[in-house]
Amino acid sequence: MNGRMTISALSVGALALGLAACGPGQGESSTEGGEAAEGTTLQRLQEAGTVTVGFAGEAPYSYEEGGELTGATVELHRAVFAELGIENVEGVLTDWSGLIPGLNAERFDAVSAGMSILPERCEQAAFSNPEFVYTTGLLVPEGNPDGLSTMDDAVDTDLQIATMSGAIESSYAESLGINALSVQTPQDGYDAVTAGRADAFALTAISLNYMVDNTPDSGLEVTESFVQEIDGVPQRGAGGTVFRQGDDALLAEYNRVLEEIVNDEDRYLEIVGPFGFTAGERPDGSLTTEQLCAGEI
């Protein structure tokens, strides 16, 4: 999704390798005497009382405001990790395309970005159960002068659609053969439409609506949200938290608490509702991580 604004800038941090053994990422897949040291990451985080997450600065998911880390995924993480005895959530701002590489390079313990669960990503990392379900939107000039309703409307035209590098909408544009402008951040996509360098910016609808709602007199609007189709197949999507492969105990405990929260609609909305999320974004169990990772949706 997403694809995702009090609009905070995304900055690209160099991927630092070779953290100390006690730093983020001493995974449960580490071995001692040839056997997996099960629970190492979870135990380390519980002992430290702090989890470090990579985030991409995309509101309303995870971003900084007034120097504080906030957003729907961040607040969800605070609720889940607190129940696991991990009270503090700290963040490392990272370019979107560097989130999974940064996770696997042990810069942080998890990715907090509402990242869409996709087969190619599942090959590189382990996803939690779905935390949000997604639809797509298009950021366009007020009045929607090109009459866009889905990305199909830009096929076989001269229209230029901005998409964020590494986001699911970029793959939609590629599959559809759309003339796409790749941008690095939500702010870049917003600026491209404002400056007339792009006719629309495709991103998750919740992100675009948050951006416009928090930018008075922008001269932009968001189309009705939609589920994009590729080759006749609706691209239903969901996002979750990303962990390193092998951090099985941490993932299992995270999913256990997450399920309790998601199944309690009032509690779920109490956590994510202040960021514009509604019951429509709450997973209902019809999409599973296993299905999404297998490309069965």
N, C-alpha and C positions, 0 to 999 in steps of 0.2 A: 502498500500500500502501500505500504503502502505502503498501498500504500496506503509531515503528517500530523493567533501567532502573534501574540505579542511577538514581533518578529525579532528573534535574536540571531546574530550572525553565526554561521558555521565556520569554524576554522579547521584547517588541516594540520593535525599534529603528526610529526614524524613518528613512525612506528618504532618504539624503543624495544630492543630485544635484550635478552640476557638479564632479566630481573633477578634479584637475590632469591634464594630458595624459599625464603619466608614471605615473599611478595605475592601479589595476586596471581593465581593460576597454578598453584602447586596442586595439580589435579589428582582426582581419585584414581586416575589411570596410571599414576606413578607406581613403580614396582620396587619391591624390597624382597630380596631372596627369590625373585622370579614370580612372586604373587602380587596381585593388585592390592594396594593399600586402600581398601574400601573406606569411604567416609572421610578421607583426609581433607578435602576442600571444605566440606560442611563443618567438620570439627574445627578447622583452622579459623573459619569465619565466626563460628560461635565463640571461640576463645578470644578472638580479637574484638568481637562485638561490632565489626564494621564490614560492609561489603562495598566493593568499588565497582561501579557500572560504567560502561561506555555509553555515551549518548551523542546524538547528532544535532542537538540544538533545534529540533523541530517541534514547535508548539502545535497542538496541545499535548503532545506525548511526553517529551522530555526536553527541557530547556532551562536556561538561567534567566532569572528576573530579579533585578536588584542585587545581583551577586549570589542569589540563592538558587539551588537546584530544585526544580519543581516540574509539574506536569502530571498527566493522568497515569502514565506508566511509573513515574517516580513515586507518586503517592500510593499506587497499588503495591509497589515494591516495599515501601515503608511498612505497609500493613502486613504483607506476607512475611517479610524477613523479621519483623518484630515478634511475630508468633513463633519464629524459629530461634529466638534469643539473640537476634542480630539487630541491634537498635539503630545503628548509624548507616546511612546510605550516602556514599560519596561518588562524585562523577568525574569522568575524564572526557572532555569535549573532543570529538573525533569526526572527521568527514564521513558521510554515510557509507561510501564505498570502502572505507577502512575499518568499519566496525567489526566484522567477523575476522579479518586478518589481525586486528588489534587484540581481539579476544584470544585468538590462538597463539599470538605472540606474548600472551600473559601480561598485557598492559592492565587488564581489569578482569573481574570475576564473572561478569555477565554483561549482556547488552540490553540496555533499557531504551527502546526506540519504537515499540509497537511494530516490529519488523514483520512483514508478510512471510508466512510459512510457505516456502517454495522448494521443490525437489532439489534444485541445484544448491540451495543453501543448506538443506538437510544433509547433503553429502559432506559439508564442511563443519557443521556444528549441530548441537542438539537443541530442539525447541521445546518450550513448555507447552502445556495445553493452551488452546486459544484463549486470549484475553479480550480481544475485540474482533468483531466482524466488520468487513469493509465494503464500502461502495466507492465509486470514482466520481469525481466532479471536474468541471472545467472552469478555470478562472478566465473571464472574458471581460471586455469593455462593457460598461453599462448599456443595456439595451440589446446585448448579444447580437451585434450587427451581422454576423455571419450565420446566425441561426443554428448554432451548434447545439446538439443534444447528446451525442456520444462521439467517441473518437472516430467512428465510421464516417462521420460527416466530413472528415478531413481527407479521406482516401480519394486519390485521383484528383486532387485540387492543388492549388499553389499555396494553400494555407500552411503556416508554420506553427507547429505545436511544440511548446517547451515541455520537456520532461526532465525529471531529476535523475542524474546518473546513479545507477544502482537500484532505483526504485522500480516497482512492478510496472508502472505506466510506461517506462522506457521499453520494456519487452513487448507491451501491447503495440506501441508505435512501430517497433521493428517488425513484428508479425504482420501488421496491417500495411506496411510499406509507406508509412506516413513520413512526410518531410518534417523531421524532428530537430529541435534545437536542444542539445544537452546542456543542462545547467547543474551546478554543484550544490546549490542550496535552495530552499523555498524562497528566500529573499531574492535570489537571482531570477527565479521564475516569475515572481511578482514584478520585479523591475523590467523584465523582458516584455511583459504585456503592457506595462505602463508606458514604456518607451516606444512601443510599436514594433519591437524586434520580433515579437511572436504574437500570433493572433489569439492564442489561448495557452494556458498552462494546465496540464493534466496532473492531478494528484488525488489523494484520498479526499473525499468530500468533507469529512470532519475537519481536516487540516485547513482546507481552503475557506470553509465557512468561518472557522476561528480567525483566520487571517483577516478576512473582510470585516467581520464583526468588531475586530479590535483596531481597525484602521479607518476612522471616520473620513468621509469625503474622498475616498480612494478613486472614485470614478470607475470602479470595477464591480463585478457581481459574479456569483457562482451559479452555474446551471443546476437544474434538478439532478440529484445524484442518480447514478445508474450502475448497472452491472454490465461491464463490457463483455462482448462476445468475440471470440476468436475461432474462426472456422466453425461457427454455429454453436460453439460450446460456451455457456455462461462462465465467466471467470470469477466465481465466488471465492472470496478470500478471507483470511483471518490472520491476525498477528499475535505474536507471543514474545516471551523473553527468551534470549539465546544464551546457552551455556556451552562449555567445551564438551566434546564427546569424551565419555569416560567419567564425568562428574555425576555418576548415576544416583548416589544417595542425595546429593544436593538437589538434583532435578526432581527426584521422587518426592522429597519433602516439600519442595516448592509447589509442585502440582497438588499435593494433598491439601495444603492451606488455600491455594488458589481456588480449588474446586468448592471449598466451603464458602468462599466469598462470592464467586460467580453464581452459585446456586441460591444465594440470598440476594434477591433483586434490590431490596432496600439498602442493604449494606454496600453492594456493588455501586449503586448510584450515589450513595453518600460519598464514596471515595472518588469516583471519576466524573460524576455529574457536574461539579463546579467547573470542569474544563470543556463543557459542551456536549458530553456524551449522554446518550439516552438509552432507554431500554432496547432500542433498535440495534444498538451496537453490542449488547450483551450476548455472548455465545449461548445458544440454546441446545448444544449437544449434537446438532446435525452435521457439524463440521468437526472432524478430529485431526489431530496432528498427524496421525498415521496415514489418513486418507490424503491430506495435503502433501505430505512428504512423498507419497507414492504417485502423486499426480493424478489421483482418481477423481478429483473434483473438477 
